[in-house]
């Protein structure tokens, strides 16, 4: 296991309310997708297959989110781009910051993958973090975000 240097790193603690928001919007998008199926100009058997495919895809995403949330507390992102996530027992394990991550002035959408697991997403906000960690995340992202 590699150790992330804490000399210049950002420790981000996900907010349970934002996690619920991600799950809720995912559920709404799933239902919206199912509601649009009858409007497609394709034969009924294909609509059925598309409905099953959509359900399987959305189920896999929700499963990845729930597993990621259950197995992860805080995230630590170092200046060199190394990522660790805090396991339920309080220890730190390596993780990967995946493509599709985005850090803005007030919010960040971080796609995280632990070894052997599907990537999941964390929505975090500046308001729920110490200003020093959020500022460090901004600086780190400018350094590694374009890479």
C-alpha positions in Angstrom: 0.0 0.0 0.0 1.3 3.5 -0.8 1.0 6.3 1.7 -0.2 9.7 0.7 1.9 12.4 2.1 -0.2 14.7 4.3 2.2 17.6 4.0 0.1 19.0 1.2 -3.1 17.1 0.8 -6.8 17.8 1.1 -8.9 15.6 3.3 -12.5 15.7 2.1 -15.3 14.2 4.1 -18.4 13.4 2.1 -21.7 14.8 3.3 -24.5 12.3 3.9 -27.1 14.7 2.5 -25.2 15.1 -0.8 -24.9 11.3 -1.0 -28.7 11.0 -0.6 -29.1 13.7 -3.2 -27.0 11.7 -5.7 -29.0 8.5 -5.0 -32.3 10.4 -5.3 -31.4 12.1 -8.6 -30.2 8.7 -9.9 -33.6 7.1 -9.1 -35.4 10.0 -10.8 -33.3 9.6 -13.9 -34.0 5.9 -13.9 -37.7 6.5 -13.7 -37.5 9.2 -16.4 -35.7 6.8 -18.7 -38.4 4.2 -18.2 -41.1 6.8 -18.8 -39.6 7.7 -22.1 -39.4 4.2 -23.4 -43.1 4.1 -24.7 -42.3 7.2 -26.8 -39.6 5.5 -28.8 -40.4 4.7 -32.4 -39.2 1.1 -32.2 -41.0 -2.3 -32.0 -42.4 -3.3 -28.7 -40.0 -6.2 -28.2 -37.1 -3.8 -28.6 -38.7 -1.5 -26.1 -38.7 -4.4 -23.6 -35.1 -5.2 -24.2 -34.2 -1.5 -23.8 -36.2 -1.4 -20.6 -34.3 -4.4 -19.2 -31.0 -3.0 -20.3 -31.7 0.4 -18.7 -32.8 -1.3 -15.5 -29.6 -3.5 -15.3 -27.4 -0.5 -16.1 -29.0 1.7 -13.5 -29.0 -1.1 -10.9 -25.3 -1.6 -11.4 -24.6 2.1 -10.9 -26.7 2.3 -7.8 -25.0 -0.8 -6.5 -21.5 0.8 -7.1 -22.6 4.0 -5.3 -24.0 2.1 -2.3 -20.9 -0.1 -2.0 -18.6 2.9 -2.4 -20.5 4.9 0.2 -20.6 2.0 2.7 -16.8 1.3 2.3 -15.6 4.9 2.3 -15.4 7.7 4.8 -13.1 10.6 4.0 -11.0 11.0 0.9 -7.4 12.2 1.0 -6.0 13.7 -2.3 -2.3 14.5 -2.3 -0.5 17.1 -4.4 0.9 14.4 -6.7 -2.6 13.1 -7.5 -2.4 10.1 -5.2 -5.8 9.3 -3.6 -6.7 7.3 -0.5 -10.0 6.6 1.0 -10.8 5.9 4.6 -12.2 2.5 5.3 -14.9 1.8 7.9 -12.2 0.6 10.3 -10.5 4.0 10.1 -7.5 2.9 8.1 -6.6 4.3 4.7 -6.5 2.4 1.5 -5.3 3.4 -2.0 -7.9 4.5 -4.5 -7.9 6.1 -8.0 -9.3 9.4 -9.2 -11.1 8.5 -12.4 -11.9 10.4 -15.5 -15.1 12.4 -15.2 -14.1 14.1 -12.0 -14.6 17.8 -11.8 -13.8 20.5 -9.2 -15.5 23.8 -9.4 -15.4 26.8 -7.0 -18.2 25.5 -4.7 -18.7 21.9 -5.7 -16.7 18.9 -6.7 -17.8 15.7 -8.5 -15.2 13.1 -7.7 -15.2 9.7 -9.4 -13.3 7.3 -7.2 -12.3 3.6 -7.8 -10.9 1.3 -5.1 -8.9 -1.7 -6.3 -11.2 -4.4 -7.6 -14.3 -2.3 -7.4 -16.4 -0.3 -9.8 -16.0 3.5 -9.7 -18.5 5.5 -7.8 -19.1 9.2 -7.5 -18.9 11.6 -4.6 -20.5 15.0 -4.7 -18.9 17.3 -2.2 -19.3 21.0 -1.5 -17.1 23.7 -0.2 -19.6 24.6 2.5 -19.2 21.2 4.3 -15.4 21.4 4.6 -12.8 23.3 6.4 -11.7 26.2 4.2 -8.1 25.1 4.3 -8.9 21.6 2.9 -11.2 23.0 0.2 -8.5 25.6 -0.8 -5.9 22.8 -1.0 -8.3 20.7 -3.1 -8.6 23.7 -5.5 -4.8 24.0 -5.7 -4.2 20.3 -6.2 -6.9 20.2 -8.9 -5.3 23.0 -10.8 -2.1 21.0 -10.6 -3.4 17.5 -11.5 -6.8 18.2 -13.1 -5.6 18.9 -16.6 -3.4 15.8 -16.6 
